[in-house]
Amino acid sequence: MPSPTLVVMAAGMGSRFGGLKQIMPVDDAGHPILDFSLFDAYRAGFRHVVFVIKEAISEDFKNAVGYRMEDHFHVNYVYQELWKLPVGFLAPEGRTKPFGTGHAVACCRGVVDGPFAVINADDFYGAEAFKTIYDFLAAERAPSEFAMLGYVLRNTVTENGSVARGVCTIENGYLKTVTERTQIEPRGTAAVYVENGVEHALTGDETVSMNFWGFPRELLDELWGRFPAFLTENLKTNPLKCEYFLPSVVNQLLDEGKATVQVLPCKELWHGVTYQADLQSVRDAVAALYREGVYPERLWEALK
């Protein structure tokens, strides 16, 4: 069985942040958040990484991250572009927004040849999370067995605005449903999600998905195969903004009894740069992790 691959979704253009947050430095050495995820992934056992990016940011991304990672990983680049659609479909005129996380991962068909983990480039997940998912993927499993790192909602919000999270229902350690809430805001230790202008209460204890998944290679075929039905329905009603969410496809497979998703609990605190105002808090958190010895001062030199 091929060893697990790490797929990094880094094609977003950072509309709320106002720039390429994937490569924004968060320490004095110039490392973006992604460096810490990759460092943790390497220590967990990953040796193959696939970066999903856009052609427009290719050189900036490679200069900031990609070329350096070639010293430690087998690196591939996959380009998530609006024209990469199933036969018979064209991106609507005027659309600039990527087609979402499901499309990003589906673009990895032909590059990923075994079990794989999926992460966002701009989220800090913690070392424990990478070890947990690597161990899950390295074990022999059926093509229907998936995994998801489950984070506590209150550990994953920012005071600087709303965030998008997949809110989960769980039964006996397995995912039953995941609902993408695109506007979650903190309220003390609790939170709310806003839908059609109406606030709905959350306790803050909910388990949420941070797009940290473990999948078999077969999921790539499912994502691509279900994409035409999504496009047929959604391009009619929301041609410029509709998104093909990865959790939505997972939900379909759960509903059809074609998959199980083991939820791997994670108590790590999330750090991320959804907004410019988040940068300083992330830098402070990273500085504290250096002081505590969680990461060596010379990050990648420690692996030589």
GUZA-73832 format. One line per 3 residues: number of its first residue (from 1); their letters; for each residue x, y, z of N, C-alpha, C. Coordinates in Angstrom, 3 decimals, decimal comma. Layout:
# GUZA-73832
NUM) A) X Y Z X Y Z X Y Z  ...
# end
This chain:
# GUZA-73832
1) MPS) 0,843 -1,200 0,000 0,000 0,000 0,000 0,873 1,243 0,000  0,607 2,217 -0,873 1,403 3,448 -0,869 1,315 4,152 0,490  2,398 4,807 0,864 2,378 5,531 2,134 1,461 6,747 2,023
4) PTL) 0,921 7,224 3,141 -0,031 8,334 3,097 0,563 9,611 2,502  -0,267 10,312 1,760 0,067 11,599 1,150 -0,653 12,710 1,901  -0,022 13,859 1,982 -0,667 15,046 2,549 -1,071 15,980 1,420
7) VVM) -2,356 16,287 1,324 -2,887 17,230 0,337 -3,152 18,551 1,044  -2,554 19,617 0,547 -2,684 20,941 1,153 -3,490 21,844 0,229  -4,645 22,281 0,690 -5,487 23,187 -0,105 -5,015 24,618 0,106
10) AAG) -4,420 25,193 -0,943 -3,810 26,514 -0,838 -4,176 27,418 -2,006  -5,327 27,137 -2,643 -5,696 27,894 -3,844 -6,517 29,137 -3,553  -7,019 29,277 -2,323 -7,844 30,443 -1,996 -7,056 31,734 -2,120
13) MGS) -7,763 32,790 -2,506 -7,098 34,081 -2,730 -7,211 35,011 -1,529  -7,815 34,538 -0,411 -7,848 35,336 0,813 -8,694 36,578 0,714  -9,957 36,438 0,287 -10,806 37,606 0,082 -11,069 38,355 1,379
16) RFG) -11,330 37,637 2,479 -11,575 38,306 3,755 -10,282 38,835 4,359  -9,185 38,121 4,095 -7,893 38,536 4,639 -7,300 39,692 3,850  -7,527 39,686 2,547 -7,008 40,758 1,707 -5,619 40,483 1,172
19) GLK) -5,272 39,221 0,942 -3,951 38,885 0,416 -3,713 37,396 0,491  -2,490 36,983 0,155 -2,145 35,563 0,145 -1,732 35,120 1,545  -2,728 34,800 2,358 -2,447 34,419 3,741 -1,687 33,097 3,820
22) QIM) -1,733 32,294 2,729 -1,002 31,019 2,715 0,486 31,206 2,946  1,019 32,375 2,559 2,465 32,582 2,639 2,830 33,753 3,552  1,898 34,226 4,354 2,155 35,344 5,252 3,010 34,887 6,437
25) PVD) 4,178 35,499 6,687 5,037 35,068 7,798 4,360 35,278 9,155  4,591 34,315 10,064 4,030 34,426 11,413 5,124 34,322 12,480  6,399 34,338 12,054 7,493 34,393 13,021 8,629 35,225 12,433
28) DAG) 9,661 35,471 13,244 10,771 36,326 12,810 11,591 35,693 11,698  11,523 34,371 11,560 12,279 33,673 10,512 11,556 33,678 9,171  10,333 34,200 9,142 9,595 34,286 7,884 8,739 33,084 7,546
31) HPI) 8,514 32,178 8,512 7,696 30,994 8,247 6,208 31,340 8,264  5,447 30,911 7,265 3,992 30,988 7,351 3,464 29,855 8,227  2,178 29,893 8,551 1,571 28,823 9,351 1,836 27,461 8,719
34) LDF) 1,804 27,404 7,401 1,955 26,133 6,698 3,259 25,439 7,041  4,323 26,187 7,322 5,585 25,563 7,696 5,419 24,677 8,920  4,632 25,129 9,880 4,461 24,359 11,112 3,630 23,103 10,857
37) SLF) 2,627 23,214 9,994 1,852 22,023 9,621 2,736 21,010 8,907  3,552 21,482 7,985 4,432 20,581 7,238 5,489 19,959 8,145  6,010 20,733 9,068 6,990 20,215 10,023 6,362 19,119 10,879
40) DAY) 5,138 19,379 11,372 4,435 18,367 12,161 4,117 17,134 11,320  3,749 17,365 10,057 3,442 16,246 9,165 4,678 15,382 8,931  5,821 16,027 8,737 7,068 15,282 8,524 7,385 14,427 9,751
43) RAG) 7,275 15,021 10,924 7,574 14,277 12,151 6,587 13,122 12,357  5,366 13,272 11,832 4,369 12,204 11,955 4,632 11,057 10,991  5,382 11,319 9,899 5,711 10,266 8,950 5,415 10,576 7,493
46) FRH) 4,725 11,668 7,204 4,421 12,011 5,811 5,700 12,361 5,060  5,794 11,858 3,804 6,942 12,186 2,956 6,514 12,641 1,558  5,225 12,635 1,281 4,715 13,095 -0,015 3,670 14,172 0,249
49) VVF) 3,845 15,341 -0,348 2,889 16,429 -0,174 2,453 16,937 -1,546  1,159 17,196 -1,677 0,579 17,753 -2,889 -0,021 19,106 -2,535  0,467 20,147 -3,176 -0,062 21,494 -2,955 -1,090 21,805 -4,038
52) VIK) -2,315 22,116 -3,618 -3,354 22,530 -4,552 -3,364 24,050 -4,568  -2,950 24,638 -5,693 -2,815 26,094 -5,792 -3,437 26,581 -7,103  -3,390 27,868 -7,307 -3,817 28,461 -8,574 -2,584 28,872 -9,366
55) EAI) -2,693 28,816 -10,679 -1,581 29,247 -11,539 -1,144 30,666 -11,193  -2,114 31,512 -10,847 -1,822 32,930 -10,615 -0,879 33,153 -9,436  -0,862 32,230 -8,465 0,006 32,415 -7,305 1,164 31,413 -7,302
58) SED) 1,341 30,696 -8,405 2,289 29,596 -8,441 3,698 30,013 -8,050  4,240 31,016 -8,698 5,625 31,391 -8,419 5,792 31,944 -7,014  4,833 32,774 -6,557 4,910 33,301 -5,189 4,886 32,158 -4,182
61) FKN) 4,006 31,190 -4,399 3,895 30,080 -3,456 5,156 29,211 -3,480  5,640 28,904 -4,655 6,829 28,051 -4,743 8,040 28,733 -4,118  8,184 30,018 -4,339 9,323 30,739 -3,765 9,233 30,828 -2,247
64) AVG) 8,013 30,964 -1,730 7,834 31,125 -0,289 7,857 29,794 0,452  7,314 28,739 -0,165 7,142 27,461 0,536 7,649 26,273 -0,285  7,141 26,135 -1,489 7,308 24,904 -2,254 8,736 24,460 -2,466
67) YRM) 9,588 25,373 -2,957 10,969 24,969 -3,253 11,699 24,496 -2,003  11,438 25,131 -0,867 12,083 24,710 0,377 11,642 23,308 0,786  10,372 23,004 0,550 9,842 21,707 0,971 10,389 20,554 0,139
70) EDH) 10,936 20,853 -1,023 11,505 19,799 -1,858 12,742 19,163 -1,212  13,301 19,822 -0,191 14,413 19,233 0,561 13,940 18,134 1,509  12,631 18,101 1,781 12,124 17,188 2,805 11,047 16,229 2,301
73) FHV) 10,328 16,620 1,260 9,206 15,832 0,755 9,336 15,602 -0,747  8,657 14,571 -1,216 8,352 14,481 -2,649 7,181 15,419 -2,871  7,350 16,446 -3,698 6,371 17,522 -3,855 5,722 17,473 -5,235
76) NYV) 4,398 17,569 -5,249 3,644 17,762 -6,490 2,786 19,004 -6,356  2,512 19,631 -7,500 1,606 20,783 -7,549 0,404 20,425 -8,405  -0,772 20,749 -7,909 -2,017 20,567 -8,637 -2,680 21,928 -8,728
79) YQE) -3,185 22,247 -9,911 -3,754 23,580 -10,113 -5,276 23,501 -10,145  -5,899 24,225 -9,216 -7,355 24,318 -9,176 -7,765 25,549 -9,982  -8,261 25,303 -11,171 -8,647 26,391 -12,061 -10,117 26,249 -12,464
82) LWK) -10,734 27,370 -12,799 -12,155 27,372 -13,131 -12,464 26,534 -14,365  -11,492 26,370 -15,250 -11,747 25,607 -16,464 -11,642 24,096 -16,251  -11,157 23,671 -15,089 -11,027 22,241 -14,817 -12,363 21,675 -14,350
85) LPV) -13,264 21,494 -15,313 -14,611 21,015 -15,031 -14,903 19,775 -15,861  -15,899 18,989 -15,457 -16,265 17,813 -16,258 -16,685 18,204 -17,669  -16,573 17,266 -18,579 -16,945 17,507 -19,977 -18,385 18,017 -20,053
88) GFL) -18,561 19,067 -20,847 -19,893 19,630 -21,031 -20,183 20,836 -20,173  -19,258 21,198 -19,274 -19,477 22,336 -18,384 -18,419 23,410 -18,623  -18,853 24,667 -18,516 -17,963 25,817 -18,594 -18,236 26,723 -17,397
91) APE) -17,191 27,354 -16,885 -17,380 28,313 -15,793 -18,190 29,501 -16,302  -19,138 29,989 -15,527 -19,958 31,127 -15,956 -19,110 32,376 -16,191  -19,505 33,161 -17,141 -18,815 34,418 -17,407 -18,872 35,300 -16,169
94) GRT) -17,744 35,857 -15,808 -17,675 36,742 -14,650 -17,313 36,053 -13,354  -17,254 34,723 -13,353 -16,909 34,009 -12,122 -15,406 34,067 -11,883  -15,006 34,410 -10,651 -13,603 34,396 -10,250 -13,370 33,485 -9,053
97) KPF) -14,413 33,178 -8,305 -14,310 32,375 -7,087 -14,053 30,910 -7,428  -13,085 30,253 -6,762 -12,877 28,816 -6,974 -14,136 28,024 -6,630  -14,231 26,807 -7,140 -15,433 26,005 -6,943 -15,465 25,238 -5,621
100) GTG) -14,578 25,539 -4,711 -14,687 24,980 -3,376 -13,768 23,801 -3,096  -13,861 23,316 -1,854 -12,934 22,306 -1,359 -13,107 20,954 -2,047  -14,353 20,613 -2,417 -14,566 19,347 -3,122 -13,879 19,337 -4,466
103) HAV) -13,942 20,472 -5,161 -13,265 20,603 -6,446 -11,747 20,573 -6,262  -11,260 21,254 -5,227 -9,814 21,292 -4,970 -9,250 19,889 -4,817  -9,916 19,071 -4,017 -9,415 17,720 -3,777 -9,596 16,851 -5,021
106) ACC) -10,711 17,022 -5,726 -10,950 16,233 -6,944 -9,873 16,473 -7,996  -9,287 17,658 -8,004 -8,222 17,972 -8,964 -6,970 17,129 -8,743  -6,895 16,398 -7,613 -5,723 15,575 -7,308 -5,783 14,189 -7,945
109) RGV) -6,862 13,893 -8,672 -6,936 12,600 -9,365 -5,734 12,438 -10,296  -5,122 11,266 -10,247 -3,969 10,994 -11,096 -2,645 11,375 -10,463  -2,700 12,119 -9,362 -1,473 12,509 -8,653 -1,367 11,772 -7,322
112) VDG) -2,478 11,653 -6,628 -2,530 10,913 -5,371 -2,913 9,475 -5,683  -2,088 8,520 -5,262 -2,314 7,121 -5,636 -2,559 6,205 -4,446  -2,829 6,792 -3,269 -3,069 5,992 -2,077 -3,840 6,792 -1,049
115) PFA) -3,852 6,338 0,194 -4,568 7,077 1,235 -3,967 8,461 1,412  -4,815 9,421 1,780 -4,309 10,787 1,886 -5,052 11,566 2,959  -4,348 12,545 3,516 -4,943 13,510 4,435 -5,134 14,819 3,687
118) VIN) -6,107 15,598 4,135 -6,399 16,903 3,538 -6,351 17,961 4,638  -5,659 19,062 4,378 -5,655 20,198 5,306 -5,793 21,505 4,523  -6,156 22,567 5,257 -6,085 23,924 4,728 -4,681 24,473 4,947
121) ADD) -4,208 25,307 4,044 -2,856 25,861 4,158 -2,740 26,892 5,269  -3,852 27,524 5,626 -3,767 28,672 6,534 -4,308 28,380 7,922  -4,440 27,106 8,281 -4,879 26,731 9,619 -3,764 26,012 10,356
124) FYG) -3,628 26,307 11,644 -2,639 25,656 12,504 -3,356 24,531 13,233  -2,940 23,295 13,009 -3,671 22,137 13,517 -3,062 21,499 14,755  -1,759 21,600 14,934 -1,105 20,988 16,080 -0,503 19,635 15,768
127) AEA) 0,628 19,336 16,412 1,395 18,123 16,110 0,606 16,851 16,368  -0,173 16,819 17,449 -0,937 15,624 17,795 -1,875 15,219 16,664  -2,464 16,211 15,999 -3,429 15,931 14,938 -2,774 15,187 13,775
130) FKT) -1,582 15,577 13,391 -0,906 14,935 12,260 -0,496 13,505 12,589  -0,036 13,276 13,801 0,328 11,921 14,198 -0,902 11,022 14,203  -2,015 11,553 14,712 -3,250 10,772 14,796 -3,739 10,369 13,409
133) IYD) -3,751 11,310 12,467 -4,275 10,998 11,133 -3,305 10,109 10,362  -2,002 10,304 10,551 -1,044 9,452 9,848 -1,213 7,999 10,286  -1,348 7,782 11,591 -1,500 6,414 12,092 -2,777 5,781 11,542
136) FLA) -3,842 6,571 11,432 -5,091 6,050 10,867 -4,879 5,628 9,415  -4,249 6,475 8,634 -4,085 6,206 7,204 -3,080 5,093 6,923  -2,108 4,930 7,803 -1,068 3,928 7,570 -1,557 2,512 7,829
139) AER) -2,677 2,373 8,533 -3,231 1,045 8,805 -4,039 0,565 7,594  -4,104 -0,741 7,419 -4,879 -1,295 6,312 -6,366 -1,099 6,573  -7,065 -0,470 5,619 -8,476 -0,142 5,817 -9,258 -0,374 4,527
142) APS) -10,574 -0,521 4,692 -11,464 -0,655 3,544 -11,605 0,696 2,844  -11,931 0,703 1,551 -12,095 1,958 0,811 -13,234 2,840 1,332  -14,080 2,288 2,184 -15,206 3,051 2,726 -14,898 3,693 4,075
145) EFA) -13,685 3,471 4,605 -13,349 3,977 5,936 -12,615 5,317 5,838  -13,258 6,365 6,352 -12,689 7,709 6,370 -12,423 8,109 7,823  -11,724 9,227 7,986 -11,509 9,804 9,318 -11,555 11,323 9,230
148) MLG) -11,886 11,939 10,354 -11,906 13,395 10,435 -11,408 13,820 11,804  -10,536 14,803 11,850 -10,134 15,388 13,120 -11,256 16,285 13,609  -11,719 16,044 14,825 -12,810 16,830 15,387 -12,300 17,816 16,419
151) YVL) -12,519 19,094 16,167 -12,076 20,166 17,068 -13,264 20,726 17,852  -12,990 21,279 19,027 -14,039 21,923 19,822 -14,271 23,327 19,265  -15,526 23,640 18,988 -15,851 24,892 18,304 -15,208 26,112 18,948
154) RNT) -15,309 26,228 20,273 -14,803 27,454 20,911 -13,292 27,598 20,752  -12,610 26,498 20,419 -11,164 26,554 20,193 -10,809 26,993 18,780  -11,825 27,287 17,959 -11,553 27,504 16,531 -12,141 28,801 15,986
157) VTE) -12,526 29,732 16,861 -13,129 30,980 16,383 -12,164 32,143 16,585  -12,490 33,270 15,983 -11,696 34,484 16,120 -12,601 35,626 16,545  -12,062 36,521 17,336 -12,825 37,700 17,766 -12,920 38,745 16,656
160) NGS) -12,245 38,512 15,556 -12,141 39,548 14,523 -13,157 39,412 13,393  -14,080 38,468 13,521 -15,097 38,309 12,485 -15,650 36,897 12,469  -16,410 36,586 11,450 -17,028 35,267 11,348 -16,076 34,273 10,691
163) VAR) -16,328 32,986 10,946 -15,557 31,911 10,328 -16,530 30,875 9,768  -16,040 30,060 8,855 -16,819 28,949 8,306 -16,326 27,653 8,942  -17,237 26,862 9,458 -16,891 25,593 10,082 -17,951 24,549 9,726
166) GVC) -17,543 23,302 9,668 -18,486 22,210 9,501 -18,917 21,714 10,868  -20,166 21,967 11,255 -20,678 21,569 12,569 -21,167 20,124 12,490  -20,697 19,287 13,420 -20,871 17,840 13,305 -21,854 17,287 14,331
169) TIE) -22,533 16,224 13,947 -23,236 15,366 14,896 -22,534 14,011 14,879  -22,334 13,455 16,082 -21,512 12,258 16,246 -22,275 11,219 17,050  -22,084 9,966 16,686 -22,708 8,862 17,410 -21,702 7,735 17,551
172) NGY) -21,404 7,389 18,812 -20,455 6,304 19,106 -19,109 6,498 18,413  -18,658 7,748 18,365 -17,345 8,041 17,805 -17,306 8,166 16,300  -18,476 8,082 15,655 -18,524 8,173 14,194 -19,411 9,349 13,774
175) LKT) -19,014 9,953 12,693 -19,736 11,112 12,165 -21,074 10,675 11,579  -22,127 11,400 11,971 -23,446 11,173 11,388 -23,749 12,212 10,310  -23,510 13,480 10,629 -23,695 14,553 9,646 -22,668 15,641 9,908
178) VTE) -22,345 16,394 8,879 -21,543 17,616 9,011 -22,213 18,684 8,168  -22,533 19,795 8,810 -23,261 20,878 8,149 -22,361 22,102 8,059  -22,110 22,555 6,850 -21,230 23,705 6,650 -21,968 24,975 7,063
181) RTQ) -21,437 25,639 8,097 -21,967 26,930 8,546 -20,933 27,990 8,164  -21,314 28,863 7,249 -20,336 29,782 6,663 -20,190 31,087 7,437  -21,005 31,290 8,483 -20,913 32,538 9,244 -21,116 32,248 10,722
184) IEP) -20,047 31,789 11,389 -20,074 31,519 12,830 -19,322 32,634 13,544  -19,942 33,147 14,616 -19,340 34,244 15,372 -19,321 33,895 16,854  -18,233 34,249 17,571 -18,170 33,942 19,005 -19,096 34,838 19,816
187) RGT) -19,606 34,291 20,914 -20,384 35,024 21,902 -19,907 34,564 23,274  -18,827 35,185 23,776 -18,211 34,712 25,002 -17,611 33,341 24,760  -17,960 32,364 25,613 -17,482 30,992 25,408 -18,414 30,207 24,488
190) AAV) -19,535 30,810 24,116 -20,476 30,191 23,187 -20,294 30,813 21,806  -21,276 30,593 20,923 -21,191 31,134 19,571 -22,584 31,147 18,950  -22,683 31,769 17,794 -23,903 31,724 16,998 -23,513 31,483 15,551
193) YVE) -24,431 30,921 14,774 -24,258 30,956 13,332 -25,404 31,755 12,739  -25,078 32,496 11,704 -26,046 33,390 11,079 -26,465 32,795 9,741  -27,759 32,686 9,546 -28,295 32,135 8,304 -29,494 32,974 7,883
196) NGV) -29,411 33,540 6,691 -30,476 34,416 6,181 -30,782 35,550 7,146  -29,719 36,066 7,775 -29,858 37,203 8,665 -30,335 36,873 10,062  -30,561 35,600 10,361 -31,066 35,178 11,668 -29,971 34,454 12,439
199) EHA) -29,776 34,816 13,729 -28,785 34,167 14,569 -29,355 32,902 15,215  -28,553 31,840 15,221 -28,928 30,578 15,851 -27,852 30,235 16,881  -28,258 29,895 18,098 -27,318 29,700 19,201 -26,525 28,411 19,071
202) LTG) -25,258 28,478 19,463 -24,378 27,320 19,599 -23,748 27,382 20,983  -23,464 26,230 21,575 -22,915 26,224 22,935 -21,426 26,523 22,979  -20,731 26,257 21,887 -19,273 26,339 21,866 -18,614 24,999 22,097
205) DET) -19,398 24,010 22,589 -18,867 22,665 22,828 -19,001 21,757 21,613  -19,662 22,230 20,571 -19,878 21,398 19,389 -18,551 20,941 18,783  -18,581 19,764 18,209 -17,433 19,279 17,430 -17,537 19,852 16,024
208) VSM) -16,436 20,405 15,535 -16,448 20,991 14,198 -15,316 20,405 13,358  -15,554 20,424 12,082 -14,530 20,028 11,120 -13,708 21,241 10,726  -12,391 21,065 10,704 -11,482 22,109 10,237 -10,868 21,707 8,897
211) NFW) -11,612 20,876 8,159 -11,123 20,367 6,876 -9,817 19,589 7,034  -9,732 18,831 8,104 -8,604 17,914 8,299 -9,186 16,500 8,250  -9,029 15,875 7,087 -9,665 14,596 6,798 -8,633 13,530 6,454
214) GFP) -9,052 12,289 6,596 -8,276 11,157 6,106 -9,141 10,331 5,181  -8,654 10,094 3,949 -9,463 9,435 2,925 -8,674 8,354 2,194  -9,386 7,379 1,605 -8,761 6,482 0,636 -8,704 7,145 -0,739
217) REL) -7,877 6,628 -1,617 -7,770 7,206 -2,952 -9,104 7,213 -3,680  -9,956 6,233 -3,397 -11,231 6,108 -4,109 -12,132 7,327 -3,946  -11,929 8,108 -2,893 -12,779 9,290 -2,726 -12,604 10,272 -3,879
220) LDE) -11,427 10,310 -4,476 -11,187 11,236 -5,582 -12,144 10,958 -6,741  -12,400 9,687 -7,001 -13,339 9,334 -8,068 -14,769 9,722 -7,693  -15,112 9,562 -6,424 -16,448 9,959 -5,970 -16,645 11,472 -6,127
223) LWG) -15,644 12,231 -5,753 -15,748 13,694 -5,849 -15,956 14,133 -7,296  -15,183 13,573 -8,195 -15,295 13,965 -9,604 -16,606 13,458 -10,210  -16,990 12,259 -9,818 -18,193 11,671 -10,385 -19,472 12,366 -9,961
226) RFP) -19,478 12,972 -8,796 -20,661 13,661 -8,286 -20,675 15,153 -8,644  -19,594 15,625 -9,197 -19,471 17,048 -9,520 -20,484 17,503 -10,591  -20,726 16,738 -11,660 -21,679 17,200 -12,676 -23,083 17,465 -12,119
229) AFL) -23,562 16,614 -11,225 -24,896 16,827 -10,648 -24,931 18,123 -9,852  -23,847 18,395 -9,121 -23,773 19,655 -8,370 -23,812 20,848 -9,309  -23,025 20,806 -10,362 -22,965 21,926 -11,299 -24,310 22,133 -11,995
232) TEN) -24,938 21,056 -12,407 -26,223 21,160 -13,093 -27,246 21,886 -12,233  -27,262 21,571 -10,955 -28,245 22,176 -10,054 -27,878 23,596 -9,640  -26,625 23,815 -9,300 -26,239 25,067 -8,648 -25,839 26,185 -9,593
235) LKT) -25,363 25,857 -10,787 -25,022 26,935 -11,716 -26,254 27,692 -12,184  -27,408 27,074 -12,057 -28,650 27,764 -12,432 -29,016 28,842 -11,412  -28,787 28,558 -10,131 -29,277 29,433 -9,071 -28,218 30,365 -8,494
238) NPL) -26,956 29,940 -8,530 -25,897 30,762 -7,931 -24,613 30,609 -8,739  -24,626 31,072 -9,987 -23,522 30,768 -10,907 -22,175 31,339 -10,500  -22,155 32,460 -9,788 -20,881 33,115 -9,493 -20,294 32,725 -8,140
241) KCE) -21,102 32,162 -7,240 -20,612 31,938 -5,878 -20,799 30,517 -5,352  -21,539 29,654 -6,057 -21,785 28,313 -5,514 -20,463 27,579 -5,297  -20,410 26,778 -4,215 -19,193 26,042 -3,880 -19,506 24,567 -3,657
244) YFL) -18,651 23,743 -4,179 -18,747 22,291 -4,057 -17,949 21,892 -2,812  -18,650 21,800 -1,678 -17,981 21,572 -0,411 -17,633 20,099 -0,220  -16,422 19,837 0,207 -15,987 18,482 0,519 -16,911 17,800 1,536
247) PSV) -17,294 18,470 2,644 -18,186 17,811 3,608 -19,539 17,425 3,016  -20,007 18,152 2,013 -21,297 17,814 1,409 -21,243 16,447 0,733  -20,134 16,147 0,080 -19,980 14,839 -0,562 -19,845 13,750 0,500
250) VNQ) -19,116 14,040 1,579 -19,018 13,077 2,675 -20,419 12,775 3,213  -21,233 13,823 3,376 -22,608 13,616 3,845 -23,391 12,705 2,910  -23,249 12,917 1,618 -23,958 12,076 0,652 -23,577 10,607 0,823
253) LLD) -22,283 10,359 0,957 -21,804 8,986 1,109 -22,292 8,370 2,418  -22,361 9,173 3,484 -22,903 8,684 4,747 -24,378 8,331 4,594  -25,132 9,216 3,963 -26,571 8,993 3,773 -26,842 7,728 2,959
256) EGK) -25,955 7,459 2,014 -26,131 6,298 1,140 -25,550 5,011 1,740  -24,971 5,125 2,941 -24,374 3,959 3,584 -23,109 3,470 2,909  -22,430 4,344 2,171 -21,241 3,950 1,415 -19,932 4,305 2,123
259) ATV) -20,034 4,925 3,292 -18,821 5,315 4,005 -19,097 5,411 5,492  -18,036 5,265 6,268 -18,051 5,607 7,690 -16,936 6,616 7,920  -17,139 7,508 8,879 -16,122 8,517 9,203 -15,850 8,454 10,695
262) QVL) -14,691 7,929 11,045 -14,291 7,912 12,450 -13,841 9,314 12,849  -14,409 9,838 13,932 -14,039 11,168 14,402 -12,903 11,025 15,414  -11,778 11,623 15,106 -10,593 11,559 15,959 -10,533 12,845 16,773
265) PCK) -10,887 12,788 18,068 -10,977 14,018 18,864 -9,640 14,734 18,964  -9,692 16,052 18,914 -8,478 16,867 19,003 -8,747 18,067 19,895  -7,957 18,213 20,935 -8,141 19,317 21,889 -7,232 20,505 21,587
268) ELW) -6,494 20,423 20,484 -5,561 21,505 20,145 -6,320 22,816 19,930  -5,661 23,922 20,255 -6,207 25,247 19,960 -5,900 25,590 18,513  -6,913 26,059 17,802 -6,724 26,490 16,417 -6,089 27,877 16,403
271) HGV) -5,200 28,067 15,462 -4,678 29,397 15,157 -4,788 29,566 13,649  -5,249 30,714 13,215 -5,383 30,932 11,779 -5,502 32,396 11,449  -5,347 32,708 10,168 -5,374 34,101 9,721 -6,523 34,291 8,736
274) TYQ) -7,722 34,276 9,281 -8,892 34,571 8,459 -8,897 36,052 8,087  -8,478 36,904 9,029 -8,493 38,352 8,843 -7,112 38,920 9,163  -6,825 40,112 8,627 -5,559 40,783 8,927 -5,349 40,931 10,427
277) ADL) -6,443 41,215 11,150 -6,343 41,440 12,590 -5,952 40,176 13,350  -6,062 39,006 12,713 -5,669 37,756 13,369 -4,163 37,566 13,418  -3,438 38,280 12,573 -2,008 38,015 12,431 -1,235 38,117 13,737
280) QSV) -1,493 39,181 14,510 -0,712 39,374 15,728 -0,970 38,278 16,736  -2,223 37,834 16,877 -2,506 36,773 17,838 -1,831 35,471 17,415  -1,750 35,220 16,114 -1,068 34,020 15,638 0,428 34,131 15,915
283) RDA) 0,983 35,293 15,653 2,417 35,483 15,920 2,725 35,291 17,406  1,841 35,802 18,267 2,039 35,636 19,713 1,968 34,162 20,098  1,030 33,435 19,507 0,880 32,008 19,817 2,099 31,216 19,364
286) VAA) 2,601 31,528 18,173 3,783 30,828 17,662 5,003 31,133 18,529  5,152 32,385 18,952 6,269 32,750 19,820 6,212 31,959 21,127  5,010 31,772 21,657 4,855 31,002 22,895 5,231 29,538 22,676
289) LYR) 4,886 28,980 21,533 5,234 27,585 21,237 6,747 27,407 21,111  7,416 28,392 20,545 8,883 28,355 20,512 9,440 28,362 21,941  8,935 29,273 22,774 9,445 29,381 24,145 9,219 28,085 24,925
292) EGV) 8,102 27,415 24,652 7,768 26,182 25,372 8,517 24,973 24,826  9,258 25,163 23,740 10,019 24,060 23,163 9,213 23,117 22,297  7,983 23,503 21,950 7,164 22,673 21,069 7,802 22,591 19,685
295) YPE) 8,414 23,694 19,260 9,140 23,738 17,988 10,554 24,237 18,243  11,535 23,661 17,533 12,911 24,140 17,679 13,068 25,514 17,042  13,993 26,305 17,560 14,172 27,662 17,049 14,537 27,666 15,570
298) RLW) 15,367 26,755 15,141 15,721 26,634 13,718 14,906 25,468 13,153  13,722 25,808 12,696 12,664 24,825 12,458 13,134 23,632 11,636  13,527 23,863 10,392 13,822 22,739 9,493 15,226 22,192 9,685
301) EAL) 16,111 22,980 10,257 17,470 22,491 10,491 17,479 21,333 11,482  16,446 21,267 12,314 16,364 20,188 13,310 16,176 18,827 12,660  15,773 18,800 11,397 15,532 17,532 10,713 16,740 17,061 9,922
304) K) 17,783 17,885 9,826 18,956 17,510 9,029 19,890 16,605 9,791
# end
